[in-house]
Amino acid sequence: MNHSFATDDRVIPIISRRDLLIVCVGGLVSASLGLVLASPTGSSFVLAPLLSAINMVSLTFATGLFSFLTAGLLFSSPASRLYLLKRIDEVGAKKAFLGRVLHVLLVTSFFTFLFTIMLFLYPVALHGLPYYPISFDHFIYYPTVIGASLVGSVLLALIASSLAIFTDDLRISILLGCVSTMLIAFLGGWNMAPHPWYYSLTRNLAFLSLHNIARATAIVLSGYQFESANTMVQHVGFAFSAESLVIALFLFSAISIALLIVAQRVLIRNATRWIALGSVISG
């Protein structure tokens, strides 16, 4: 079905200057949260640099701020609504929707790339956190960390895009997204290395949170084999197998795709309401 929304001929940028500025500030805040909230990894462990890096990056997924802020702005700000209406007229609703999701993926992935490389190239940023054994000498771990980080970043960005469309409200999507993501992160086990002999229900729920999925992916990509499940719990915070990680990734991917399919249809309803209520201009 074709949908047509009357728009003028002016050129509308992919992202407005105001939205870009907010995204940049949000990136700085999100990166700061990752640095502040991370727990140190014992420097005697061979994978301490890798785990320390992925822990800091993954905690930006646990808070969810940057992903939900970016998706909210690119789908719900007044400038973005104008852009989407014009794109729907030009290429159709499906292509306009997928193109906007791609923009969210590119922005969030770029943030993940910059934040991750900063951890290795600029260790001075870790001043005040001396127990993190990360330096440029450990750059060999960068491909593993960025690969695992992008897995979490992409999945969270897809979910954030769907939520932004479902709520059609910038503030609500950010608040609901961040609160739910942090609650799930706490439920799935926020701490990096709880005592290996202490029973914790959250260890069995670890893969409910994308920040744990990113950490587990980094371990699997590194090829490191732990001596025992207790050793894995001591350093990672929970025990897992490669098979369980694959299942978790499959389920998250399936959920993300299902949400996107529904969100594409909801976008048309939202666009119709923007015109009817004049909310494109008023926000």
ChimeraX commands (.cxc) that place a marker at each C-alpha (Angstrom):
marker #1 position 0.00,0.00,0.00 radius 0.5
marker #1 position 1.30,3.43,-0.94 radius 0.5
marker #1 position 1.00,6.29,1.50 radius 0.5
marker #1 position 1.39,9.91,0.45 radius 0.5
marker #1 position 1.99,12.83,2.78 radius 0.5
marker #1 position 2.15,16.31,1.32 radius 0.5
marker #1 position 5.54,17.94,1.93 radius 0.5
marker #1 position 7.25,20.94,0.42 radius 0.5
marker #1 position 10.38,20.90,-1.77 radius 0.5
marker #1 position 12.88,22.21,0.77 radius 0.5
marker #1 position 15.94,20.13,1.53 radius 0.5
marker #1 position 15.71,18.53,4.96 radius 0.5
marker #1 position 18.96,17.24,6.52 radius 0.5
marker #1 position 19.24,13.70,7.85 radius 0.5
marker #1 position 19.77,15.13,11.32 radius 0.5
marker #1 position 19.33,18.72,12.44 radius 0.5
marker #1 position 22.13,20.65,14.14 radius 0.5
marker #1 position 20.15,20.74,17.37 radius 0.5
marker #1 position 19.65,16.98,17.36 radius 0.5
marker #1 position 23.30,16.39,16.47 radius 0.5
marker #1 position 24.43,18.54,19.38 radius 0.5
marker #1 position 22.17,16.62,21.77 radius 0.5
marker #1 position 23.51,13.31,20.44 radius 0.5
marker #1 position 27.10,14.46,21.01 radius 0.5
marker #1 position 26.35,15.53,24.58 radius 0.5
marker #1 position 24.52,12.26,25.17 radius 0.5
marker #1 position 27.55,10.37,23.91 radius 0.5
marker #1 position 29.83,12.13,26.39 radius 0.5
marker #1 position 27.43,11.43,29.26 radius 0.5
marker #1 position 27.02,7.78,28.26 radius 0.5
marker #1 position 30.77,7.27,27.95 radius 0.5
marker #1 position 31.29,8.86,31.36 radius 0.5
marker #1 position 28.74,6.49,32.88 radius 0.5
marker #1 position 30.58,3.53,31.40 radius 0.5
marker #1 position 33.84,4.70,32.96 radius 0.5
marker #1 position 32.37,5.52,36.35 radius 0.5
marker #1 position 30.13,2.47,36.79 radius 0.5
marker #1 position 32.64,-0.15,35.68 radius 0.5
marker #1 position 34.20,-2.44,38.26 radius 0.5
marker #1 position 37.94,-3.25,38.15 radius 0.5
marker #1 position 39.24,-6.60,36.96 radius 0.5
marker #1 position 42.15,-8.20,38.78 radius 0.5
marker #1 position 45.35,-7.29,36.95 radius 0.5
marker #1 position 46.81,-10.78,37.51 radius 0.5
marker #1 position 44.24,-12.38,35.20 radius 0.5
marker #1 position 45.50,-12.85,31.65 radius 0.5
marker #1 position 42.33,-11.38,30.11 radius 0.5
marker #1 position 42.09,-8.48,32.56 radius 0.5
marker #1 position 42.67,-5.79,29.86 radius 0.5
marker #1 position 40.01,-7.31,27.59 radius 0.5
marker #1 position 37.46,-7.76,30.37 radius 0.5
marker #1 position 38.07,-4.28,31.73 radius 0.5
marker #1 position 37.52,-2.73,28.30 radius 0.5
marker #1 position 34.42,-4.73,27.40 radius 0.5
marker #1 position 33.00,-4.10,30.87 radius 0.5
marker #1 position 33.19,-0.33,30.41 radius 0.5
marker #1 position 31.70,-0.46,26.92 radius 0.5
marker #1 position 28.99,-2.93,27.89 radius 0.5
marker #1 position 27.81,-0.76,30.77 radius 0.5
marker #1 position 26.82,1.87,28.22 radius 0.5
marker #1 position 24.38,-0.80,26.98 radius 0.5
marker #1 position 23.24,-1.48,30.55 radius 0.5
marker #1 position 22.24,2.17,30.97 radius 0.5
marker #1 position 20.98,2.38,27.39 radius 0.5
marker #1 position 21.13,6.18,27.36 radius 0.5
marker #1 position 22.90,6.79,24.07 radius 0.5
marker #1 position 20.92,4.24,22.04 radius 0.5
marker #1 position 17.50,5.37,23.27 radius 0.5
marker #1 position 18.45,9.04,22.98 radius 0.5
marker #1 position 19.67,8.59,19.40 radius 0.5
marker #1 position 16.67,6.53,18.30 radius 0.5
marker #1 position 14.27,8.92,20.01 radius 0.5
marker #1 position 15.76,11.95,18.29 radius 0.5
marker #1 position 15.97,10.34,14.85 radius 0.5
marker #1 position 12.36,9.17,14.97 radius 0.5
marker #1 position 10.52,11.63,17.21 radius 0.5
marker #1 position 12.08,15.10,17.07 radius 0.5
marker #1 position 10.23,17.71,14.98 radius 0.5
marker #1 position 13.04,17.87,12.41 radius 0.5
marker #1 position 13.17,14.09,12.12 radius 0.5
marker #1 position 9.41,13.88,11.62 radius 0.5
marker #1 position 9.68,16.28,8.69 radius 0.5
marker #1 position 12.53,14.23,7.26 radius 0.5
marker #1 position 10.58,10.99,7.60 radius 0.5
marker #1 position 7.47,12.44,5.97 radius 0.5
marker #1 position 9.50,13.61,3.00 radius 0.5
marker #1 position 11.25,10.25,2.68 radius 0.5
marker #1 position 7.93,8.40,2.85 radius 0.5
marker #1 position 6.70,10.52,-0.05 radius 0.5
marker #1 position 9.89,9.92,-2.04 radius 0.5
marker #1 position 10.68,6.24,-1.50 radius 0.5
marker #1 position 7.75,4.76,0.41 radius 0.5
marker #1 position 7.20,3.87,4.03 radius 0.5
marker #1 position 9.26,0.67,4.09 radius 0.5
marker #1 position 12.42,2.18,2.61 radius 0.5
marker #1 position 12.05,5.34,4.68 radius 0.5
marker #1 position 11.74,3.26,7.83 radius 0.5
marker #1 position 14.67,0.97,7.05 radius 0.5
marker #1 position 16.82,3.95,6.06 radius 0.5
marker #1 position 16.12,5.64,9.38 radius 0.5
marker #1 position 16.93,2.47,11.32 radius 0.5
marker #1 position 20.20,2.34,9.40 radius 0.5
marker #1 position 20.96,5.91,10.53 radius 0.5
marker #1 position 20.41,4.86,14.16 radius 0.5
marker #1 position 22.70,1.87,13.66 radius 0.5
marker #1 position 25.42,4.01,12.09 radius 0.5
marker #1 position 25.35,6.64,14.84 radius 0.5
marker #1 position 25.34,4.13,17.72 radius 0.5
marker #1 position 28.02,1.99,16.07 radius 0.5
marker #1 position 30.20,5.05,15.51 radius 0.5
marker #1 position 29.86,5.95,19.19 radius 0.5
marker #1 position 30.83,2.41,20.18 radius 0.5
marker #1 position 33.84,2.53,17.84 radius 0.5
marker #1 position 35.08,5.85,19.22 radius 0.5
marker #1 position 34.54,4.93,22.87 radius 0.5
marker #1 position 36.25,1.56,22.49 radius 0.5
marker #1 position 39.30,2.88,20.68 radius 0.5
marker #1 position 39.60,5.69,23.21 radius 0.5
marker #1 position 40.04,3.12,25.98 radius 0.5
marker #1 position 43.17,1.82,24.27 radius 0.5
marker #1 position 44.63,4.93,22.63 radius 0.5
marker #1 position 44.00,7.38,25.45 radius 0.5
marker #1 position 44.55,5.56,28.78 radius 0.5
marker #1 position 44.86,8.99,30.42 radius 0.5
marker #1 position 41.05,9.01,30.28 radius 0.5
marker #1 position 41.17,6.37,33.00 radius 0.5
marker #1 position 42.89,8.70,35.45 radius 0.5
marker #1 position 41.48,8.01,38.87 radius 0.5
marker #1 position 40.78,4.36,37.98 radius 0.5
marker #1 position 44.32,2.95,38.32 radius 0.5
marker #1 position 43.24,-0.67,38.70 radius 0.5
marker #1 position 42.18,-0.96,35.06 radius 0.5
marker #1 position 45.12,-2.59,33.26 radius 0.5
marker #1 position 44.43,-1.02,29.87 radius 0.5
marker #1 position 46.99,0.73,27.72 radius 0.5
marker #1 position 48.03,0.96,24.10 radius 0.5
marker #1 position 50.16,-2.15,24.70 radius 0.5
marker #1 position 46.93,-4.12,24.93 radius 0.5
marker #1 position 45.63,-2.91,21.56 radius 0.5
marker #1 position 45.81,-6.51,20.35 radius 0.5
marker #1 position 42.48,-7.00,22.15 radius 0.5
marker #1 position 40.78,-4.18,20.25 radius 0.5
marker #1 position 39.29,-6.27,17.39 radius 0.5
marker #1 position 37.76,-8.65,19.93 radius 0.5
marker #1 position 36.35,-5.85,22.08 radius 0.5
marker #1 position 34.93,-3.87,19.16 radius 0.5
marker #1 position 33.41,-7.00,17.62 radius 0.5
marker #1 position 31.62,-7.93,20.83 radius 0.5
marker #1 position 30.63,-4.32,21.47 radius 0.5
marker #1 position 29.06,-3.94,18.03 radius 0.5
marker #1 position 26.94,-7.04,18.64 radius 0.5
marker #1 position 25.41,-5.43,21.72 radius 0.5
marker #1 position 25.21,-2.01,20.10 radius 0.5
marker #1 position 23.32,-3.23,17.02 radius 0.5
marker #1 position 20.77,-5.26,18.98 radius 0.5
marker #1 position 20.11,-2.42,21.43 radius 0.5
marker #1 position 19.80,0.10,18.59 radius 0.5
marker #1 position 17.17,-2.05,16.84 radius 0.5
marker #1 position 15.15,-2.36,20.04 radius 0.5
marker #1 position 15.52,1.37,20.74 radius 0.5
marker #1 position 14.29,2.22,17.22 radius 0.5
marker #1 position 11.17,0.14,17.70 radius 0.5
marker #1 position 10.47,1.67,21.11 radius 0.5
marker #1 position 10.87,5.18,19.71 radius 0.5
marker #1 position 8.21,4.44,17.10 radius 0.5
marker #1 position 5.84,2.67,19.50 radius 0.5
marker #1 position 5.88,5.53,22.02 radius 0.5
marker #1 position 6.21,8.32,19.42 radius 0.5
marker #1 position 7.47,10.54,22.24 radius 0.5
marker #1 position 11.11,11.43,22.80 radius 0.5
marker #1 position 10.93,11.78,26.58 radius 0.5
marker #1 position 8.85,8.66,27.15 radius 0.5
marker #1 position 11.00,6.47,24.90 radius 0.5
marker #1 position 14.22,7.56,26.63 radius 0.5
marker #1 position 12.79,7.22,30.13 radius 0.5
marker #1 position 11.06,3.90,29.50 radius 0.5
marker #1 position 14.03,2.51,27.58 radius 0.5
marker #1 position 16.70,3.48,30.11 radius 0.5
marker #1 position 14.70,2.41,33.16 radius 0.5
marker #1 position 13.75,-0.98,31.71 radius 0.5
marker #1 position 17.28,-1.61,30.42 radius 0.5
marker #1 position 18.86,-0.82,33.78 radius 0.5
marker #1 position 16.33,-2.95,35.66 radius 0.5
marker #1 position 17.07,-5.88,33.35 radius 0.5
marker #1 position 20.80,-5.28,33.78 radius 0.5
marker #1 position 20.43,-5.44,37.56 radius 0.5
marker #1 position 18.28,-8.56,37.26 radius 0.5
marker #1 position 20.83,-10.16,34.94 radius 0.5
marker #1 position 23.72,-9.34,37.24 radius 0.5
marker #1 position 25.32,-5.91,37.26 radius 0.5
marker #1 position 28.51,-6.79,39.15 radius 0.5
marker #1 position 31.57,-7.87,37.21 radius 0.5
marker #1 position 32.90,-10.55,39.57 radius 0.5
marker #1 position 30.74,-11.74,42.47 radius 0.5
marker #1 position 32.18,-14.39,44.77 radius 0.5
marker #1 position 32.32,-17.71,42.85 radius 0.5
marker #1 position 31.01,-19.74,45.80 radius 0.5
marker #1 position 28.03,-17.50,46.53 radius 0.5
marker #1 position 24.82,-18.69,44.90 radius 0.5
marker #1 position 23.10,-16.00,42.91 radius 0.5
marker #1 position 19.88,-16.38,40.97 radius 0.5
marker #1 position 20.95,-13.59,38.63 radius 0.5
marker #1 position 23.71,-15.76,37.18 radius 0.5
marker #1 position 21.01,-17.91,35.60 radius 0.5
marker #1 position 19.40,-14.78,34.15 radius 0.5
marker #1 position 22.61,-13.17,32.89 radius 0.5
marker #1 position 21.68,-13.29,29.21 radius 0.5
marker #1 position 18.53,-11.27,29.81 radius 0.5
marker #1 position 20.80,-8.22,29.55 radius 0.5
marker #1 position 22.71,-7.17,26.45 radius 0.5
marker #1 position 25.65,-5.96,28.52 radius 0.5
marker #1 position 26.28,-9.56,29.64 radius 0.5
marker #1 position 25.83,-10.83,26.10 radius 0.5
marker #1 position 28.51,-8.39,24.92 radius 0.5
marker #1 position 30.88,-9.55,27.67 radius 0.5
marker #1 position 30.28,-13.22,26.88 radius 0.5
marker #1 position 30.77,-12.57,23.16 radius 0.5
marker #1 position 34.16,-11.00,23.89 radius 0.5
marker #1 position 35.23,-14.10,25.82 radius 0.5
marker #1 position 34.12,-16.44,23.04 radius 0.5
marker #1 position 35.82,-14.35,20.34 radius 0.5
marker #1 position 39.05,-14.33,22.34 radius 0.5
marker #1 position 39.12,-18.12,22.28 radius 0.5
marker #1 position 40.09,-18.27,25.96 radius 0.5
marker #1 position 39.13,-21.43,27.85 radius 0.5
marker #1 position 38.48,-21.17,31.59 radius 0.5
marker #1 position 39.71,-23.99,33.80 radius 0.5
marker #1 position 36.33,-24.38,35.48 radius 0.5
marker #1 position 32.90,-22.83,35.83 radius 0.5
marker #1 position 33.91,-21.38,39.20 radius 0.5
marker #1 position 36.89,-19.65,37.61 radius 0.5
marker #1 position 34.61,-18.18,34.94 radius 0.5
marker #1 position 32.20,-16.91,37.59 radius 0.5
marker #1 position 35.08,-15.39,39.53 radius 0.5
marker #1 position 36.29,-13.32,36.58 radius 0.5
marker #1 position 33.19,-12.81,34.42 radius 0.5
marker #1 position 30.43,-12.92,37.02 radius 0.5
marker #1 position 28.50,-15.85,35.56 radius 0.5
marker #1 position 29.15,-19.16,33.82 radius 0.5
marker #1 position 28.03,-19.77,30.25 radius 0.5
marker #1 position 28.73,-21.88,27.19 radius 0.5
marker #1 position 29.16,-20.88,23.56 radius 0.5
marker #1 position 25.93,-22.70,22.78 radius 0.5
marker #1 position 23.94,-20.72,25.35 radius 0.5
marker #1 position 25.37,-17.49,23.92 radius 0.5
marker #1 position 24.30,-18.47,20.40 radius 0.5
marker #1 position 20.78,-19.19,21.65 radius 0.5
marker #1 position 20.63,-15.83,23.44 radius 0.5
marker #1 position 21.83,-14.00,20.32 radius 0.5
marker #1 position 19.27,-15.83,18.19 radius 0.5
marker #1 position 16.42,-14.94,20.57 radius 0.5
marker #1 position 17.43,-11.28,20.79 radius 0.5
marker #1 position 17.77,-11.10,17.00 radius 0.5
marker #1 position 14.36,-12.71,16.48 radius 0.5
marker #1 position 12.73,-10.34,18.97 radius 0.5
marker #1 position 14.41,-7.33,17.35 radius 0.5
marker #1 position 13.26,-8.32,13.87 radius 0.5
marker #1 position 9.71,-8.98,15.07 radius 0.5
marker #1 position 9.59,-5.57,16.75 radius 0.5
marker #1 position 10.86,-3.89,13.58 radius 0.5
marker #1 position 8.18,-5.55,11.46 radius 0.5
marker #1 position 5.47,-4.20,13.75 radius 0.5
marker #1 position 7.18,-0.82,14.09 radius 0.5
marker #1 position 7.16,-0.31,10.33 radius 0.5
marker #1 position 3.37,-0.45,10.34 radius 0.5
marker #1 position 3.11,1.79,13.39 radius 0.5
marker #1 position 5.24,4.42,11.65 radius 0.5
marker #1 position 2.49,5.02,9.07 radius 0.5
marker #1 position -0.05,5.59,11.83 radius 0.5
marker #1 position 2.35,7.98,13.54 radius 0.5
marker #1 position 2.97,9.92,10.34 radius 0.5
marker #1 position -0.75,10.33,9.78 radius 0.5
marker #1 position -1.15,11.68,13.30 radius 0.5
marker #1 position 1.76,14.12,12.86 radius 0.5
marker #1 position -0.09,15.72,9.96 radius 0.5
marker #1 position -3.48,15.68,11.65 radius 0.5
marker #1 position -2.22,17.22,14.88 radius 0.5
marker #1 position 0.38,19.47,13.35 radius 0.5
marker #1 position 2.93,17.87,15.69 radius 0.5
marker #1 position 5.62,17.94,13.04 radius 0.5
marker #1 position 6.05,21.63,13.64 radius 0.5
marker #1 position 5.15,21.86,17.29 radius 0.5
marker #1 position 6.99,18.67,18.47 radius 0.5
marker link #1:1,2 radius 0.2
marker link #1:2,3 radius 0.2
marker link #1:3,4 radius 0.2
marker link #1:4,5 radius 0.2
marker link #1:5,6 radius 0.2
marker link #1:6,7 radius 0.2
marker link #1:7,8 radius 0.2
marker link #1:8,9 radius 0.2
marker link #1:9,10 radius 0.2
marker link #1:10,11 radius 0.2
marker link #1:11,12 radius 0.2
marker link #1:12,13 radius 0.2
marker link #1:13,14 radius 0.2
marker link #1:14,15 radius 0.2
marker link #1:15,16 radius 0.2
marker link #1:16,17 radius 0.2
marker link #1:17,18 radius 0.2
marker link #1:18,19 radius 0.2
marker link #1:19,20 radius 0.2
marker link #1:20,21 radius 0.2
marker link #1:21,22 radius 0.2
marker link #1:22,23 radius 0.2
marker link #1:23,24 radius 0.2
marker link #1:24,25 radius 0.2
marker link #1:25,26 radius 0.2
marker link #1:26,27 radius 0.2
marker link #1:27,28 radius 0.2
marker link #1:28,29 radius 0.2
marker link #1:29,30 radius 0.2
marker link #1:30,31 radius 0.2
marker link #1:31,32 radius 0.2
marker link #1:32,33 radius 0.2
marker link #1:33,34 radius 0.2
marker link #1:34,35 radius 0.2
marker link #1:35,36 radius 0.2
marker link #1:36,37 radius 0.2
marker link #1:37,38 radius 0.2
marker link #1:38,39 radius 0.2
marker link #1:39,40 radius 0.2
marker link #1:40,41 radius 0.2
marker link #1:41,42 radius 0.2
marker link #1:42,43 radius 0.2
marker link #1:43,44 radius 0.2
marker link #1:44,45 radius 0.2
marker link #1:45,46 radius 0.2
marker link #1:46,47 radius 0.2
marker link #1:47,48 radius 0.2
marker link #1:48,49 radius 0.2
marker link #1:49,50 radius 0.2
marker link #1:50,51 radius 0.2
marker link #1:51,52 radius 0.2
marker link #1:52,53 radius 0.2
marker link #1:53,54 radius 0.2
marker link #1:54,55 radius 0.2
marker link #1:55,56 radius 0.2
marker link #1:56,57 radius 0.2
marker link #1:57,58 radius 0.2
marker link #1:58,59 radius 0.2
marker link #1:59,60 radius 0.2
marker link #1:60,61 radius 0.2
marker link #1:61,62 radius 0.2
marker link #1:62,63 radius 0.2
marker link #1:63,64 radius 0.2
marker link #1:64,65 radius 0.2
marker link #1:65,66 radius 0.2
marker link #1:66,67 radius 0.2
marker link #1:67,68 radius 0.2
marker link #1:68,69 radius 0.2
marker link #1:69,70 radius 0.2
marker link #1:70,71 radius 0.2
marker link #1:71,72 radius 0.2
marker link #1:72,73 radius 0.2
marker link #1:73,74 radius 0.2
marker link #1:74,75 radius 0.2
marker link #1:75,76 radius 0.2
marker link #1:76,77 radius 0.2
marker link #1:77,78 radius 0.2
marker link #1:78,79 radius 0.2
marker link #1:79,80 radius 0.2
marker link #1:80,81 radius 0.2
marker link #1:81,82 radius 0.2
marker link #1:82,83 radius 0.2
marker link #1:83,84 radius 0.2
marker link #1:84,85 radius 0.2
marker link #1:85,86 radius 0.2
marker link #1:86,87 radius 0.2
marker link #1:87,88 radius 0.2
marker link #1:88,89 radius 0.2
marker link #1:89,90 radius 0.2
marker link #1:90,91 radius 0.2
marker link #1:91,92 radius 0.2
marker link #1:92,93 radius 0.2
marker link #1:93,94 radius 0.2
marker link #1:94,95 radius 0.2
marker link #1:95,96 radius 0.2
marker link #1:96,97 radius 0.2
marker link #1:97,98 radius 0.2
marker link #1:98,99 radius 0.2
marker link #1:99,100 radius 0.2
marker link #1:100,101 radius 0.2
marker link #1:101,102 radius 0.2
marker link #1:102,103 radius 0.2
marker link #1:103,104 radius 0.2
marker link #1:104,105 radius 0.2
marker link #1:105,106 radius 0.2
marker link #1:106,107 radius 0.2
marker link #1:107,108 radius 0.2
marker link #1:108,109 radius 0.2
marker link #1:109,110 radius 0.2
marker link #1:110,111 radius 0.2
marker link #1:111,112 radius 0.2
marker link #1:112,113 radius 0.2
marker link #1:113,114 radius 0.2
marker link #1:114,115 radius 0.2
marker link #1:115,116 radius 0.2
marker link #1:116,117 radius 0.2
marker link #1:117,118 radius 0.2
marker link #1:118,119 radius 0.2
marker link #1:119,120 radius 0.2
marker link #1:120,121 radius 0.2
marker link #1:121,122 radius 0.2
marker link #1:122,123 radius 0.2
marker link #1:123,124 radius 0.2
marker link #1:124,125 radius 0.2
marker link #1:125,126 radius 0.2
marker link #1:126,127 radius 0.2
marker link #1:127,128 radius 0.2
marker link #1:128,129 radius 0.2
marker link #1:129,130 radius 0.2
marker link #1:130,131 radius 0.2
marker link #1:131,132 radius 0.2
marker link #1:132,133 radius 0.2
marker link #1:133,134 radius 0.2
marker link #1:134,135 radius 0.2
marker link #1:135,136 radius 0.2
marker link #1:136,137 radius 0.2
marker link #1:137,138 radius 0.2
marker link #1:138,139 radius 0.2
marker link #1:139,140 radius 0.2
marker link #1:140,141 radius 0.2
marker link #1:141,142 radius 0.2
marker link #1:142,143 radius 0.2
marker link #1:143,144 radius 0.2
marker link #1:144,145 radius 0.2
marker link #1:145,146 radius 0.2
marker link #1:146,147 radius 0.2
marker link #1:147,148 radius 0.2
marker link #1:148,149 radius 0.2
marker link #1:149,150 radius 0.2
marker link #1:150,151 radius 0.2
marker link #1:151,152 radius 0.2
marker link #1:152,153 radius 0.2
marker link #1:153,154 radius 0.2
marker link #1:154,155 radius 0.2
marker link #1:155,156 radius 0.2
marker link #1:156,157 radius 0.2
marker link #1:157,158 radius 0.2
marker link #1:158,159 radius 0.2
marker link #1:159,160 radius 0.2
marker link #1:160,161 radius 0.2
marker link #1:161,162 radius 0.2
marker link #1:162,163 radius 0.2
marker link #1:163,164 radius 0.2
marker link #1:164,165 radius 0.2
marker link #1:165,166 radius 0.2
marker link #1:166,167 radius 0.2
marker link #1:167,168 radius 0.2
marker link #1:168,169 radius 0.2
marker link #1:169,170 radius 0.2
marker link #1:170,171 radius 0.2
marker link #1:171,172 radius 0.2
marker link #1:172,173 radius 0.2
marker link #1:173,174 radius 0.2
marker link #1:174,175 radius 0.2
marker link #1:175,176 radius 0.2
marker link #1:176,177 radius 0.2
marker link #1:177,178 radius 0.2
marker link #1:178,179 radius 0.2
marker link #1:179,180 radius 0.2
marker link #1:180,181 radius 0.2
marker link #1:181,182 radius 0.2
marker link #1:182,183 radius 0.2
marker link #1:183,184 radius 0.2
marker link #1:184,185 radius 0.2
marker link #1:185,186 radius 0.2
marker link #1:186,187 radius 0.2
marker link #1:187,188 radius 0.2
marker link #1:188,189 radius 0.2
marker link #1:189,190 radius 0.2
marker link #1:190,191 radius 0.2
marker link #1:191,192 radius 0.2
marker link #1:192,193 radius 0.2
marker link #1:193,194 radius 0.2
marker link #1:194,195 radius 0.2
marker link #1:195,196 radius 0.2
marker link #1:196,197 radius 0.2
marker link #1:197,198 radius 0.2
marker link #1:198,199 radius 0.2
marker link #1:199,200 radius 0.2
marker link #1:200,201 radius 0.2
marker link #1:201,202 radius 0.2
marker link #1:202,203 radius 0.2
marker link #1:203,204 radius 0.2
marker link #1:204,205 radius 0.2
marker link #1:205,206 radius 0.2
marker link #1:206,207 radius 0.2
marker link #1:207,208 radius 0.2
marker link #1:208,209 radius 0.2
marker link #1:209,210 radius 0.2
marker link #1:210,211 radius 0.2
marker link #1:211,212 radius 0.2
marker link #1:212,213 radius 0.2
marker link #1:213,214 radius 0.2
marker link #1:214,215 radius 0.2
marker link #1:215,216 radius 0.2
marker link #1:216,217 radius 0.2
marker link #1:217,218 radius 0.2
marker link #1:218,219 radius 0.2
marker link #1:219,220 radius 0.2
marker link #1:220,221 radius 0.2
marker link #1:221,222 radius 0.2
marker link #1:222,223 radius 0.2
marker link #1:223,224 radius 0.2
marker link #1:224,225 radius 0.2
marker link #1:225,226 radius 0.2
marker link #1:226,227 radius 0.2
marker link #1:227,228 radius 0.2
marker link #1:228,229 radius 0.2
marker link #1:229,230 radius 0.2
marker link #1:230,231 radius 0.2
marker link #1:231,232 radius 0.2
marker link #1:232,233 radius 0.2
marker link #1:233,234 radius 0.2
marker link #1:234,235 radius 0.2
marker link #1:235,236 radius 0.2
marker link #1:236,237 radius 0.2
marker link #1:237,238 radius 0.2
marker link #1:238,239 radius 0.2
marker link #1:239,240 radius 0.2
marker link #1:240,241 radius 0.2
marker link #1:241,242 radius 0.2
marker link #1:242,243 radius 0.2
marker link #1:243,244 radius 0.2
marker link #1:244,245 radius 0.2
marker link #1:245,246 radius 0.2
marker link #1:246,247 radius 0.2
marker link #1:247,248 radius 0.2
marker link #1:248,249 radius 0.2
marker link #1:249,250 radius 0.2
marker link #1:250,251 radius 0.2
marker link #1:251,252 radius 0.2
marker link #1:252,253 radius 0.2
marker link #1:253,254 radius 0.2
marker link #1:254,255 radius 0.2
marker link #1:255,256 radius 0.2
marker link #1:256,257 radius 0.2
marker link #1:257,258 radius 0.2
marker link #1:258,259 radius 0.2
marker link #1:259,260 radius 0.2
marker link #1:260,261 radius 0.2
marker link #1:261,262 radius 0.2
marker link #1:262,263 radius 0.2
marker link #1:263,264 radius 0.2
marker link #1:264,265 radius 0.2
marker link #1:265,266 radius 0.2
marker link #1:266,267 radius 0.2
marker link #1:267,268 radius 0.2
marker link #1:268,269 radius 0.2
marker link #1:269,270 radius 0.2
marker link #1:270,271 radius 0.2
marker link #1:271,272 radius 0.2
marker link #1:272,273 radius 0.2
marker link #1:273,274 radius 0.2
marker link #1:274,275 radius 0.2
marker link #1:275,276 radius 0.2
marker link #1:276,277 radius 0.2
marker link #1:277,278 radius 0.2
marker link #1:278,279 radius 0.2
marker link #1:279,280 radius 0.2
marker link #1:280,281 radius 0.2
marker link #1:281,282 radius 0.2
marker link #1:282,283 radius 0.2
view
